[in-house]
């Protein structure tokens, strides 16, 4: 932390089955998870920066590695603190993201309309879509679990990650079926 109270961000990259993940965070929590499309790998392996990671960033790495290996066991891990400014605000987007985070568990899905209703504004379906687009911490705040009312997956990562969304949902469903 600097003297002004501003966050000092650190980053780490992980290889995962859905591509390279670039995590950033400060001592107070995780700020972002960026999924790099087109960098698929079979294993989730820490690739750099481990010695300089904050406790919260290390928790995020542990959580993500566990999610890809054994997703149903992530509930036994401590969640990293989430510290992106968007999640600290009192906005509709923040409220939607926290509702999704708290209410839609592993292997479950919800429609944009249902999430709007759960967030207290049934007419805000488009705003919920906007909140999903602005989600700074995918995987932990599981925007991949939000579907169209028709049951179709919708556009993930602006359409670049549609196959990733399907993979994540299938991964979670298989994990729950094996327990």
Buried (B, 14 or more C-beta within 10 A) or exposed (E): EEEEEEBEBBBBBBBBBBBBBBBBBBBBBBBBBBBBBEEBBEEBEBEEBEEEBBEBBBBBBBBBBBBBEEBBEBEEEEBBBBBBEBBEEEEBBBBBBBBBBEEBEBBEBBBBBBBBBBBEBEEBBEBBBEBBEBBBBBBBBBBBBBBBEEEEBBBBBEEEBBEBBEBBBEBBBEBBEEE
